[in-house]
Amino acid sequence: MPFARLATVTTPTSHLGLGLAAVGRPGYINLGREEDLGTDRSEAALRTRAHELLDAAYAQGVRYFDVARSYGRSEEFLAEWLTARPDVTDVVVGSKWGYTYTAGWSTDAETHEVKDHSPQTYDRQRAETAALLGDRLDLYQIHSVTPDSPALTDKELHARLAEAAAGGLTIGFSTSGPAQADAIRAALAVTVDGEPLFRTVQSTYNALETSAGPALAEAHDAGLTVIVKEGMANGRLAAPHAPDALRTVAEETGLGCDAVALAVVLRRPWAGVVLSGAATVAQLTSNLHAAVVDLDADQLTRLATLAEEPRAYWERRGSLPWH
């Protein structure tokens, strides 16, 4: 697996990755984007910002980068960065297919992305990703699998994915919604010619949404690499919006709410890579402090009280506006 490369990285931040969802397009649902990005959301401005983040992440030991077809120009920005830095040969690159970006570089589009897990969409988006990332792509994930997703039962799609895996590409999936655990367990049962199809899973897990934890532990035990997304709950765990218990623990550690929130996830024995979705270099640097946060049993107990009922969490997430 390409993730074996991460095992040879000795920096404290080797289990932290950088996702470009927040800077690959002008609109997203993260809180605080007005302060983070300002008014210039042009392609040139976000390209520069993405490259600055990638530079800073790599310099600080990050070796996994995560993009998607639906994250605007994220694949393009990452591909440009990789081309400009031919000496960077030790990173793992993951992308996702299954959503099509439809906002046309607008923050107020009626529809920002359209979901389709058909083999036809896979074929089209696989070609689009290949045109940008070529052989630098290590991991290709089905974007946001839910228990009712046809991607879990479509044998034609499974055959295409297995063919890509035979060619050296790692195949994974991501999940979303209140039934993430059900989707994870269903995906673990998918096989082609008697062999498991998926080698990675990327799921939402944070101090507010912990429901996928047991299923992610099962995935880890089954040999999958677990990637955690939305560890900051789309900004709800960042300092301006953080709940009191998180603020108090952050003050006790002397580090930011973001670092503590991500450290909670890093402590899970099944967590292989935890993504930072930073939009600024300062945010990224603060996020990466998660690797050195030391939380005691009392602090962890207090933070555990923040967990919300999954449906309530996802209803709140679904109500966040595209900024």
Disulfide bonds with the S-S distance in Angstrom:
none
